[in-house]
Amino acid sequence: LVDSVVAVGAGFFIIGMSFAVLELSMSSMLTDMHPNDAGKILNLSRVFFAVGTVSGPFIAMLLINTTGKWVYSMLFALVLITVLFAIFLKLSFPQTKYPNQTITKHDAPSLTLGLLKNKVVLVLCVSMIMYLAIEAGITFYVSRYIDSITDNAVFSTLTLSVFWLCMAIGRFASTLYKKDPVKLVASIAVLACIGLAVCLLVSGLAISIVSFGIMGLGCSAMFPTLLAIGKNNFPKYTNTIFGILLSAAG
């Protein structure tokens, strides 16, 4: 509503901070409620996130093309956030198995520093940073890459939606995986590399769209599975370990 770069930047800051708190709280609560199925429940929750990101670009494009103003897409998002807030006010949340309230304010700083010195946590943080760098790079440059192949902007939106659709499919498939989560992360990382190699080595619009879909499958379970590994290693400090990993994710 405000025609100002500073105001828009402030809006994105508030949105990012709000959703970071929401993601941390919901992920911690879900995994504490289902401590033996952390990987499954986190991947399943992120399936719905991916479905939303598939439909979001098309809805935004429809609103902008229909009204001629981008502000209506933002207003639509505001309505959705308001509805979400109202729903959360009505929900009741059960007591978790590992209530983090047992950690006092005095203990919290030393606990965080202690976890940051742990080699497992450091490896998870580095892995999270690398994953988010890959995902952000793909989603940020996909439109520019497709625009260099075709002048039709619809294909840019289509490619991004294919990426997120395959992300959702991969995350749902990962809920069926019952073995070592570290091997799962390694396997899908190889798949992401294959998709990137195909995109770089083979030209053509159709092949490019397929390659981004393969990259979506390759990136699918990394984020929730890394969180699950952290949860499994430090089950009594879910909020703290999730906070550390989400901070690394930026």
Disulfide bonds with the S-S distance in Angstrom:
none
